[in-house]
Amino acid sequence: MGPAGIRSLGKPAIDSAPVELEVVSAGLEELDADLVALALAEGEQLPEAIRDAPGAADVRPSACG
């Protein structure tokens, strides 16, 4: 178990200050956020609006579990 009883699945747990999280389904142009996280299924690509964003070239789908 990691901090505050969080199970880390064998990976190091992140120990950080609390953050506010809101899960929404909306177009990127509709969001007012400092940080956006996207989930991509195998074979999907980033939306065109953010393909040139810093870090976009490092994006890859990740298997869950």
C-alpha positions as CSV (number, residue, x, y, z in Angstrom):
1,M,0.0,0.0,0.0
2,G,1.1,3.5,-0.8
3,P,0.3,6.8,1.0
4,A,-3.1,7.0,2.6
5,G,-3.7,3.3,1.9
6,I,-3.6,3.7,-1.9
7,R,-2.6,0.4,-3.6
8,S,0.2,1.1,-6.1
9,L,-0.1,-2.1,-8.2
10,G,3.6,-2.7,-7.8
11,K,4.6,0.7,-9.1
12,P,5.7,3.6,-7.0
13,A,2.8,5.6,-5.7
14,I,2.6,9.4,-6.3
15,D,2.8,11.4,-3.1
16,S,1.5,14.9,-3.9
17,A,-0.7,17.6,-2.5
18,P,-4.5,17.1,-3.0
19,V,-5.8,18.2,-6.4
20,E,-9.3,19.0,-7.6
21,L,-10.4,16.5,-10.3
22,E,-13.5,16.8,-12.5
23,V,-14.3,14.1,-15.2
24,V,-16.2,15.5,-18.1
25,S,-17.1,14.5,-21.7
26,A,-16.7,17.6,-23.8
27,G,-14.7,19.0,-26.7
28,L,-11.3,20.4,-25.9
29,E,-12.4,23.9,-27.0
30,E,-15.1,23.8,-24.3
31,L,-12.7,23.1,-21.4
32,D,-11.3,25.7,-19.1
33,A,-8.5,23.7,-17.4
34,D,-4.8,24.0,-16.6
35,L,-4.3,20.3,-17.3
36,V,-6.2,17.9,-19.5
37,A,-5.9,14.1,-19.4
38,L,-7.1,11.9,-22.3
39,A,-7.7,8.2,-22.5
40,L,-6.9,6.7,-25.9
41,A,-7.9,3.2,-27.0
42,E,-5.5,1.1,-29.1
43,G,-5.3,2.6,-32.6
44,E,-6.7,6.0,-31.6
45,Q,-4.8,9.2,-32.2
46,L,-4.8,12.5,-30.4
47,P,-7.4,15.1,-31.5
48,E,-6.0,17.4,-34.2
49,A,-6.3,20.4,-31.9
50,I,-3.5,19.1,-29.6
51,R,-1.3,17.1,-31.9
52,D,1.4,19.8,-31.8
53,A,1.1,20.4,-28.0
54,P,4.3,19.9,-25.9
55,G,4.6,16.2,-25.1
56,A,2.2,15.1,-27.8
57,A,4.9,13.1,-29.7
58,D,5.3,10.9,-26.5
59,V,1.6,9.8,-26.4
60,R,0.8,6.2,-26.7
61,P,-2.1,4.0,-25.6
62,S,-1.5,2.0,-22.4
63,A,-2.9,-1.3,-21.5
64,C,-4.9,-1.3,-18.3
65,G,-4.4,-3.9,-15.6
